[in-house]
Amino acid sequence: MTSEAPACVHYYVYYRVRADVSHEDAEATVRAMQAALERRTGVAGRLMERRDDAVTWMEAYEGVADPQAFETALRIETETHGVAGIVEPGSARHTERFVECA
């Protein structure tokens, strides 16, 4: 078994959107952050909402070749764009990292 980092990491970030923020404003905030993140890292994000719960959202970033740089950029861009301000109080953004099965 080697200690090499995986070639690509896939990120899935999920959270609940505040009830007092309009869907349009929340979406504009996240999409602006994702556009800036893509300019910075070259990684395009997708934005989804739960099929049966429109206030549970997921951002997906797939094929990340440099996880350390990506995570730094993600942190910077979420702070810059105030993404925490659309997250339901008492909850948080949760980040999951996946790699392809060997």
Buried (B, 14 or more C-beta within 10 A) or exposed (E): EEEEEBEBBBBBBBBBBBEEBEEEEBBEBBEBBBBBBBEBBEBEBEBEBEEEEEBBBBBBBBEBBBBEEBBEBBEBBBEEBEBEEBBBEEEEBEBEBEEEEE
